[in-house]
Amino acid sequence: MADAHAYMEKMVRCLGQAFGGRLRYVGLQGSYARGEADKNSDLDVMTVLDALTVQDLDAYRAVLAQMGDEPRPCGFLCGEAELRGWNRAELCQLSHETRDVYGRLADFLPAWSAEDVRAYLRTGVGDLYHALCHCYIYSGPQAAREGVPGAYKRVFYLLQNWHYLRTGQWVGSKAALRACLEMEDLRVLETALALRRGEPVDLEEAYGRLLSWCREMLAQLNGQDK
């Protein structure tokens, strides 16, 4: 595994050389920020410039070429104005999952509320519910089962926001979140973790569980009883 601290120090230097005073912010996201990275993990970098042009995209690609392919670079690049006007439904996740490396992300984010978190969940769970149904109907049950590992990759972020909405507490790692959950929330996360580890999982059962969980989540988000 890569040394994330050394990588980020080099990244900031290279970005500074490429963009000078136009560089506003650099942060670390994803599994490296959570302390959960393994040999297959991408290293997710968030970069904010004063403004973003096509020429800046080319310059950023050149920086990534300097950084090399190990670890695999990934992440998010934007201009300051775009970030200040970003979708508020995504700001809870963005603010909690990003570790400051250069600058302070909080200085660029608009205010957000619990209703924005609820909107994030309605959209995310609704999209997942739709994807599960669409694949089953139009690609067939076998394709739906084969798509289960990909579908479960969304679960961790949804459960993070769901726990925050209910308790006001942000839980940053999968292990810590697992200790906070119970009943179907816990079973869905445990299935996601088993799939991540490559353990054998009954995909038909996992598909049904995830579809039911989405349905129940949407009911709860809309103030209905299970």
C-alpha positions in Angstrom: 0.0 0.0 0.0 1.1 3.6 -0.7 2.2 6.0 1.9 -0.8 8.4 1.7 1.0 11.2 3.6 4.0 11.2 1.3 1.8 11.0 -1.8 -0.3 14.0 -0.7 2.8 16.1 0.1 4.1 15.4 -3.4 0.7 16.1 -4.9 0.4 19.5 -3.2 3.9 20.4 -4.5 3.1 19.3 -8.0 -0.2 21.1 -8.0 1.4 24.3 -6.6 4.0 24.2 -9.5 1.3 23.7 -12.1 -1.3 26.2 -10.8 0.5 28.5 -8.4 -1.7 30.9 -6.5 -4.8 29.5 -8.3 -4.7 26.4 -6.1 -7.3 26.9 -3.4 -7.7 23.5 -1.7 -6.5 19.9 -1.6 -8.1 17.1 0.4 -7.9 13.4 0.8 -11.1 11.2 0.5 -12.1 7.6 0.3 -10.6 4.6 1.9 -7.2 6.2 2.5 -8.8 9.0 4.5 -10.8 6.5 6.5 -7.8 4.3 7.2 -9.4 1.4 5.4 -7.3 1.2 2.3 -6.0 -2.0 0.9 -3.8 -3.0 -2.1 -6.8 -2.5 -4.5 -7.8 0.9 -3.2 -7.7 4.1 -5.3 -6.3 7.2 -3.7 -9.0 9.9 -3.9 -7.8 13.5 -4.1 -10.1 16.5 -4.0 -8.7 19.6 -5.7 -10.2 23.1 -5.9 -8.9 25.8 -8.2 -10.0 29.4 -8.5 -11.8 28.5 -11.7 -11.7 25.5 -14.0 -11.0 25.4 -17.8 -10.3 22.7 -20.3 -6.7 23.7 -20.2 -6.7 23.1 -16.5 -8.0 19.6 -17.1 -5.0 19.0 -19.3 -2.6 20.5 -16.7 -4.2 18.3 -14.0 -3.7 15.2 -16.2 0.0 16.2 -16.5 0.3 16.4 -12.7 -1.2 12.9 -12.4 1.3 11.6 -14.9 4.0 13.0 -12.7 2.5 11.1 -9.7 2.6 7.8 -11.5 0.1 4.9 -11.4 0.8 3.6 -7.9 -1.5 4.0 -6.1 -4.2 4.5 -8.7 -5.1 8.2 -8.7 -8.8 9.2 -8.5 -10.9 12.0 -7.1 -12.6 15.3 -7.7 -11.5 18.5 -9.4 -13.6 21.7 -9.6 -13.5 25.5 -9.5 -14.2 27.5 -6.4 -17.5 29.0 -7.6 -18.9 25.6 -8.5 -18.0 24.2 -5.1 -19.7 27.2 -3.3 -22.9 26.5 -5.3 -22.7 22.7 -5.0 -25.8 20.5 -4.4 -26.5 20.9 -0.7 -27.8 17.3 -0.5 -24.2 16.1 -1.0 -22.5 18.4 1.5 -22.8 16.3 4.6 -21.1 13.5 2.9 -18.5 15.7 1.3 -17.6 17.7 4.5 -17.3 14.6 6.7 -15.4 12.3 4.3 -12.7 14.8 3.2 -9.5 15.3 5.2 -7.9 18.7 4.8 -4.4 18.6 3.3 -4.0 22.1 1.9 -6.6 24.8 3.0 -9.9 24.2 4.8 -12.8 22.7 2.9 -15.2 24.4 5.4 -14.2 27.8 4.0 -15.7 26.9 0.6 -18.9 25.0 1.5 -22.3 26.6 1.8 -24.5 25.9 4.8 -26.5 22.6 4.8 -29.2 21.1 7.0 -30.7 17.8 8.1 -33.3 18.3 5.3 -30.4 18.3 2.8 -29.2 15.0 4.3 -32.8 13.6 4.0 -32.8 14.7 0.3 -29.5 12.9 -0.3 -31.0 9.7 1.2 -34.2 10.0 -0.8 -32.3 10.4 -4.0 -29.7 7.7 -3.3 -32.0 5.1 -2.0 -34.5 5.8 -4.7 -31.9 5.5 -7.4 -30.7 2.2 -6.0 -34.3 0.9 -5.8 -34.9 1.9 -9.4 -31.6 0.3 -10.6 -32.4 -3.0 -8.8 -35.9 -3.2 -10.4 -34.8 -2.0 -13.8 -32.0 -4.6 -14.1 -34.3 -7.4 -12.9 -37.0 -6.6 -15.4 -35.0 -5.7 -18.5 -31.8 -7.7 -18.1 -33.3 -10.7 -16.2 -32.9 -12.3 -12.8 -29.5 -13.7 -13.5 -28.1 -10.3 -14.5 -29.7 -8.7 -11.4 -28.0 -11.3 -9.2 -24.6 -10.7 -10.9 -25.1 -7.0 -10.3 -25.5 -7.4 -6.6 -21.9 -6.7 -5.6 -21.9 -3.4 -7.4 -25.3 -2.4 -5.9 -24.1 -3.0 -2.4 -21.1 -0.7 -2.9 -23.6 2.2 -2.4 -24.8 1.0 1.0 -22.0 2.3 3.3 -22.5 5.9 2.3 -26.3 5.7 2.6 -26.0 4.1 6.0 -23.5 6.8 7.1 -26.0 9.5 6.2 -28.9 7.6 7.7 -27.2 7.2 11.0 -26.2 10.9 11.0 -29.8 11.9 10.2 -31.1 9.9 13.2 -28.4 10.6 15.8 -26.4 13.7 14.6 -23.2 11.7 14.8 -21.0 11.0 11.9 -19.3 7.6 11.9 -16.3 7.5 9.5 -15.3 3.9 9.2 -17.1 0.7 8.2 -16.1 -1.1 11.4 -17.3 1.8 13.6 -20.6 2.1 11.7 -21.2 -1.7 12.0 -21.0 -1.3 15.8 -23.8 1.4 15.7 -26.3 -0.5 13.6 -28.9 -3.1 14.3 -31.5 -5.3 12.6 -31.8 -4.9 8.8 -29.4 -2.0 8.6 -26.8 -4.1 10.2 -27.5 -7.1 8.0 -27.3 -5.0 4.8 -24.0 -3.6 5.9 -22.6 -7.0 6.8 -23.6 -8.3 3.4 -21.8 -5.4 1.8 -18.7 -6.1 3.8 -18.8 -9.8 3.0 -19.0 -9.0 -0.8 -16.1 -6.5 -0.4 -14.0 -9.2 1.2 -14.9 -11.7 -1.7 -16.7 -14.1 0.6 -19.4 -16.4 -0.8 -22.8 -14.8 -0.5 -26.2 -16.0 -1.6 -26.8 -13.4 -4.4 -30.5 -14.2 -4.7 -31.1 -13.6 -1.0 -28.8 -10.6 -1.0 -30.8 -9.1 -3.9 -34.1 -9.5 -2.1 -32.7 -8.1 1.1 -31.4 -5.0 -0.6 -34.7 -4.4 -2.5 -36.7 -4.8 0.7 -34.3 -2.5 2.6 -34.7 0.2 0.0 -38.4 0.0 0.2 -38.4 0.3 4.0 -35.9 3.1 3.9 -38.1 5.1 1.5 -41.1 4.6 3.8 -39.2 5.8 6.8 -37.8 8.8 5.0 -41.3 9.8 4.1 -42.5 9.5 7.7 -44.3 6.2 7.3 -44.2 3.2 9.5 -42.3 0.0 8.4 
